[in-house]
Amino acid sequence: MLAARRDAGSLVEIEVAETVLFDTQRSQRDAWMNFPTRVGPLLAAELGIDADKLVEALTTHVHQLLDDLGEPDADFAAQREG
């Protein structure tokens, strides 16, 4: 039954799922890490403020956000029970 579900695309190997999730989260983290230097100067120009100070402030807040998110703690067993 498991083989049939895997062949139908209903199941994936845990290693594949881990790799996909890891790569997706890394991509999200990288996007956030690049956000301050990409958007900061544009916002500073719109607001008429110093770009370096804004980028520094945004970087601090982005790092705090990423620290708060921490490591994902997925509980797949709970999903099966529900």
BALOBA-1460 file (C-alpha; in Angstrom, 3 decimals):
// residues 82
<rec num="1" residu="m" x="0.000" y="0.000" z="0.000"/>
<rec num="2" residu="l" x="2.839" y="2.413" z="0.829"/>
<rec num="3" residu="a" x="4.520" y="1.697" z="-2.506"/>
<rec num="4" residu="a" x="1.273" y="2.423" z="-4.349"/>
<rec num="5" residu="r" x="0.809" y="5.703" z="-2.460"/>
<rec num="6" residu="r" x="4.436" y="6.684" z="-3.150"/>
<rec num="7" residu="d" x="4.017" y="5.860" z="-6.858"/>
<rec num="8" residu="a" x="0.838" y="7.954" z="-6.922"/>
<rec num="9" residu="g" x="2.758" y="10.896" z="-5.469"/>
<rec num="10" residu="s" x="0.976" y="10.833" z="-2.106"/>
<rec num="11" residu="l" x="4.145" y="9.980" z="-0.179"/>
<rec num="12" residu="v" x="7.717" y="11.187" z="-0.411"/>
<rec num="13" residu="e" x="10.868" y="9.942" z="1.237"/>
<rec num="14" residu="i" x="11.699" y="11.805" z="4.446"/>
<rec num="15" residu="e" x="15.135" y="12.727" z="3.084"/>
<rec num="16" residu="v" x="13.535" y="14.398" z="0.070"/>
<rec num="17" residu="a" x="11.064" y="16.288" z="2.259"/>
<rec num="18" residu="e" x="13.858" y="17.432" z="4.594"/>
<rec num="19" residu="t" x="15.938" y="18.661" z="1.659"/>
<rec num="20" residu="v" x="13.018" y="20.558" z="0.123"/>
<rec num="21" residu="l" x="12.098" y="22.167" z="3.445"/>
<rec num="22" residu="f" x="15.718" y="23.045" z="4.229"/>
<rec num="23" residu="d" x="16.289" y="24.607" z="0.811"/>
<rec num="24" residu="t" x="13.022" y="26.558" z="1.007"/>
<rec num="25" residu="q" x="13.799" y="27.914" z="4.459"/>
<rec num="26" residu="r" x="17.360" y="28.808" z="3.448"/>
<rec num="27" residu="s" x="15.975" y="30.724" z="0.484"/>
<rec num="28" residu="q" x="13.574" y="32.606" z="2.780"/>
<rec num="29" residu="r" x="16.373" y="33.402" z="5.229"/>
<rec num="30" residu="d" x="18.617" y="34.646" z="2.426"/>
<rec num="31" residu="a" x="15.837" y="36.892" z="1.114"/>
<rec num="32" residu="w" x="15.372" y="38.423" z="4.569"/>
<rec num="33" residu="m" x="19.125" y="38.852" z="5.044"/>
<rec num="34" residu="n" x="19.347" y="40.766" z="1.750"/>
<rec num="35" residu="f" x="16.240" y="42.866" z="2.437"/>
<rec num="36" residu="p" x="17.911" y="45.718" z="4.367"/>
<rec num="37" residu="t" x="20.609" y="46.415" z="1.748"/>
<rec num="38" residu="r" x="18.164" y="46.013" z="-1.116"/>
<rec num="39" residu="v" x="15.286" y="48.082" z="0.248"/>
<rec num="40" residu="g" x="16.960" y="50.336" z="2.818"/>
<rec num="41" residu="p" x="18.479" y="52.819" z="0.365"/>
<rec num="42" residu="l" x="15.184" y="53.095" z="-1.525"/>
<rec num="43" residu="l" x="13.249" y="53.774" z="1.668"/>
<rec num="44" residu="a" x="15.880" y="56.241" z="2.869"/>
<rec num="45" residu="a" x="15.625" y="58.180" z="-0.398"/>
<rec num="46" residu="e" x="11.832" y="58.291" z="-0.156"/>
<rec num="47" residu="l" x="11.992" y="59.482" z="3.449"/>
<rec num="48" residu="g" x="14.947" y="61.796" z="2.985"/>
<rec num="49" residu="i" x="17.033" y="60.153" z="5.696"/>
<rec num="50" residu="d" x="20.536" y="58.686" z="5.910"/>
<rec num="51" residu="a" x="20.629" y="55.362" z="4.041"/>
<rec num="52" residu="d" x="23.423" y="53.856" z="6.149"/>
<rec num="53" residu="k" x="21.527" y="54.420" z="9.387"/>
<rec num="54" residu="l" x="18.339" y="52.958" z="7.950"/>
<rec num="55" residu="v" x="20.112" y="49.893" z="6.566"/>
<rec num="56" residu="e" x="21.787" y="49.366" z="9.947"/>
<rec num="57" residu="a" x="18.460" y="49.636" z="11.784"/>
<rec num="58" residu="l" x="16.695" y="47.308" z="9.347"/>
<rec num="59" residu="t" x="19.536" y="44.786" z="9.595"/>
<rec num="60" residu="t" x="19.248" y="44.726" z="13.388"/>
<rec num="61" residu="h" x="15.506" y="44.114" z="13.212"/>
<rec num="62" residu="v" x="15.784" y="41.464" z="10.510"/>
<rec num="63" residu="h" x="18.420" y="39.579" z="12.537"/>
<rec num="64" residu="q" x="16.150" y="39.732" z="15.579"/>
<rec num="65" residu="l" x="13.228" y="38.428" z="13.526"/>
<rec num="66" residu="l" x="15.297" y="35.511" z="12.268"/>
<rec num="67" residu="d" x="16.555" y="34.772" z="15.781"/>
<rec num="68" residu="d" x="12.983" y="34.803" z="17.075"/>
<rec num="69" residu="l" x="11.897" y="32.366" z="14.388"/>
<rec num="70" residu="g" x="14.765" y="30.058" z="15.332"/>
<rec num="71" residu="e" x="14.920" y="26.486" z="14.234"/>
<rec num="72" residu="p" x="11.678" y="25.018" z="12.909"/>
<rec num="73" residu="d" x="10.116" y="22.453" z="15.229"/>
<rec num="74" residu="a" x="7.727" y="20.529" z="13.023"/>
<rec num="75" residu="d" x="5.602" y="17.882" z="14.731"/>
<rec num="76" residu="f" x="4.503" y="15.627" z="11.892"/>
<rec num="77" residu="a" x="3.055" y="13.034" z="14.264"/>
<rec num="78" residu="a" x="0.463" y="15.539" z="15.474"/>
<rec num="79" residu="q" x="-0.609" y="16.110" z="11.859"/>
<rec num="80" residu="r" x="-1.258" y="12.380" z="11.377"/>
<rec num="81" residu="e" x="-3.412" y="12.176" z="14.496"/>
<rec num="82" residu="g" x="-5.605" y="15.162" z="13.584"/>
